[in-house]
Amino acid sequence: MYCTKRGFGLENAFDLDYSSHLASRKAPGRTVMVSLSKLF
């Protein structure tokens, strides 16, 4: 039996005042994640 999973994620979609860990200034921040896994 084979199983394939797909995933998609979006973080900070509406965050207009985002600052990453080492950033010196704030900016709009968005993170897009795509994943694909297969079990065999």
C-alpha positions as CSV (number, residue, x, y, z in Angstrom):
1,M,0.0,0.0,0.0
2,Y,1.4,3.4,-1.0
3,C,0.4,6.7,0.5
4,T,1.3,10.2,-0.7
5,K,0.6,13.3,1.3
6,R,0.7,16.9,0.1
7,G,0.8,19.9,2.4
8,F,0.7,23.6,2.1
9,G,1.0,26.3,4.7
10,L,1.1,30.1,5.0
11,E,2.2,32.0,8.1
12,N,2.1,35.7,8.8
13,A,-0.2,36.4,5.9
14,F,-1.6,39.7,7.4
15,D,1.3,40.7,9.7
16,L,2.4,44.2,8.5
17,D,4.8,44.8,11.4
18,Y,7.0,41.7,11.4
19,S,10.6,41.5,12.5
20,S,12.7,38.4,12.2
21,H,15.2,37.3,14.8
22,L,18.3,39.0,13.3
23,A,16.6,41.8,11.3
24,S,17.4,45.4,11.9
25,R,14.1,46.8,10.6
26,K,10.5,45.7,10.4
27,A,8.8,44.7,7.2
28,P,5.8,42.6,6.1
29,G,6.6,39.0,6.8
30,R,5.3,36.0,5.0
31,T,6.3,32.3,5.2
32,V,5.1,29.8,2.6
33,M,5.6,26.1,3.2
34,V,5.1,23.2,0.7
35,S,5.7,19.6,1.6
36,L,5.3,16.2,-0.2
37,S,5.8,12.9,1.5
38,K,5.4,9.3,0.2
39,L,5.2,6.2,2.3
40,F,6.1,2.9,0.6
